[in-house]
């Protein structure tokens, strides 16, 4: 079991025209920037939760489940309301099996907005895959619309 006490928490709002809306929530055990990816230290922890919705539905307060999606036309996943976690510990990357989700309590628009909610990802385990969970509350500032900082 690892505990993440975020030193950095931010959210990035993205629109993929004609495909989906995305909200990427990043919680890191060390300083992390909206302006560019910084890999976690060897024992550092970084959690990214990607929340998606269809292009005609804004991402707002509500529950977004982490579940298997059947492939859509052309083999792509359909744009449903979902939330998928990904964990980085140092250079090792993990995506927990589907189960649970995230409840967004507040989604304020950028550039000065915030996103807050409750993580409730849980997989009960099987004979071949151990149980896993990601739980807790978060509060992240919005960083949409920011570009790379000159000189970095």
N, C-alpha and C positions, 0 to 999 in steps of 0.2 A: 504494500500500500504506500502510495506517495501522496503527500499533501502539497497543493499549490497555493502559495500565498502570493498573489500577483504583485509584482513591482511595476508592471505595465499592463494596461487594459485599454484596448481601443476597438472600434468597429468601423468597417469600411462598407459603404453602400455602393453597389454596382448594378448597372442595368445592362443586360445583354439583349439588344433590340430584337424583337420577334421571338426570343427564346425563353428568357426568365429574368426575374429580379433576384439579386443576391445581397445578403448581408453577411459579411465575414467578421466574426468576433474573435479577437486574439487576446489571450491571457498568457502572460509570460512571467517566469520567476525572476527575470532580470530585466533591465531596461531594454525596451524594444521600440522601434520607431514606425510610425505610419509611412515614413518617407522611403523605406527600403528594407528588404529582408536582412535580418542579422541572425545567423544560426545560433542556437543556444550553446552555452558552454558545455563541457563534457558531462556535468551533472545537472545542467539546466533543464527546465521543463517549459514547454510551450504547448498550449492547447489552442487549436483553431476550430471554431464551430462555423460551418457554412450553412446558412439558412437560405432556402430558395422558395420562390413562389412563381406561378405562371405570370407572363408579361402583363396580363390585365388585372393582376391583384397586387396591390402594394403590400410590402412586408410591414406588419404592424403588430400590436399586442395580440397574443393568442398562443396556442400550442402548436409546435412543429415537431412531428414525430420522426425518429430515425428508424426507417423500415426499408426492407428490400423493395425495389421498384421493378415492375416488369418492363422489359424493353419496349420502347415506342417504335414508330415507323423508322426504318433505316438503322435499327439496332441501338438508337440513343435512348437514354432514360427520359421519360416524359417530365415536363416541368410541373411537378406537384409541390404542395407545401411540405417541405421536409427540412430536417436539420441533421447534418452529418458531422461528427467529431473526428478530429485527427490529433494525435498526441506525438510530440517529439521529445525524446529524452536524449540530450546530446545530439548525436547524429543518427540515432535509431528512431524510426518512424513506425507508429502503430495506428491502425484504425480499428476500434472496437467493433465487435459484431453488432448488427442492428438490435435495437431495443430501447424503449423509453424515448426521450426527446428533450426539448427545451421549451420553457414557457417564457415568452417575452412579455414583460410587464409594462415597459415603456420603450417606445421607439420614437425619438425626436429627430427631426431632419437635420442634416448637416447645414452649415459648417460648424455650428456651435452646439449641436445636439448631443444627446446621450442615449445609450441603450442599456437597459437593465432587465434582469430576469433570473430564472431559476433553472439550473442544469439538473436534469433527471434522467441521464442516460443509464441504462441498466440492461445487462444480458445475464440471464440466470445460469448459463453454462450448460454444457452437454458432456457426454462421456469423453469427447475428444477436445473440447474447448473449455477452458476455465471461465468461471463467472467473472464479470467485470462491471464496474460502475464509475460514473463521473457525476458527482453531486455537489451542489452548493449554489450560492447566489453570486451574482456578478453585477458590476456597474462599469460601463466602458464609455469613453468619450468618442465622439464621431470624428473621423478624419477624412471623410469623403471630400473630393475636390482638391485635395492637396497633391502636389506633384513633388518630384525629387527636389531636395534642397540643393541649390547651386553649390558646386565645389565638393560635393560628396560623391 
